[in-house]
Amino acid sequence: MIFDVIENLDEYKSLNPKIDNGLKKFKEAEIDYNKRFDFDGGYLFFQEGSTTPIDEGTFEAHKKYIDIQIVLDGSEYRNM
């Protein structure tokens, strides 16, 4: 898992050739919680949610897909 700021998104393009496609789609998409945005290599969608304290949660993992989560408001985790 990588934690970083949105200004550094372009630094991760070299990790996988399809990441650039997703980042381009993210930059051009308007936030719509009812829509899936497809691109060559995957899709993106916007969600609202809340986090649990870090000591009560677990990190998710994927074997087949890359999951890029961009927090637009708030934070990825919170302390107790």
GIVEN-V975357 format. One line per field, one symbol per residue. ss: DSSP state (a for helix, b for strand, c for the rest). A space follows every 50 residues. Layout:
ss: ???
This chain:
ss: cccccaaaaaaaaaacccaaaaaaaaaacccccccbbbbccbbbbccccc ccbaaacccccccccccccccccccccbcc
